[in-house]
């Protein structure tokens, strides 16, 4: 069975500093990987996804993530954060490219950007 | 075009009562998914419905929980005889078809059982 680990439950970072949110997964077969963001009092929205092709994936709001198969990781990065990036970030994995019934989420990382 | 609307935002129930959570998908979306987030855990899939049909309920507890998505009106997640362990955030997502995860999520309903 597949699972997702987000090691950092909270990440404080100063405005304009770079940030990396870590995500590791376990699976014996090929997976599809996703990052979702949840802004305060809003629903989750898809930030970026890796389905195939280039291992460096660019998403919305300047975020990017790199799929590393050997390290089973899909860390999320941004070179310079803004106050508006304060949110909860969820990594998710699936064995199929579609179908919400196959989507497994991590426990989330709360990013707090400090002015 | 309103997003996915969930209500109520917060719901408090005493043990043994019933909880009804509503989800109105985006206009034109006929696929609805319910997820539950227990404290300190990630979101977990519960049930997938299309209009008037339950497609996959493999993540739904076998007892006390039920879901429907009628031809008219919102999708309803119903929890009978709630217990403290049901306290969680319940999220609904919708999509126009079974797509590659660009689902639109609602803001969730936070259920507290006292």
Interface residues (C-beta under 8 A of the other chain):
Chain A: X4 X6 X32 X34 X36 X38 X41 X42 X43 X44 X45 X46 X49 X51 X90 X92 X94 X97 X98 X99 X100 X101 X102 X103 X104 X105 X106 X107 X108
Chain B: X3 X4 X6 X33 X35 X40 X41 X42 X43 X44 X45 X48 X55 X56 X58 X59 X91 X93 X95 X98 X99 X100 X101 X102 X103 X104 X105 X106 X107 X108
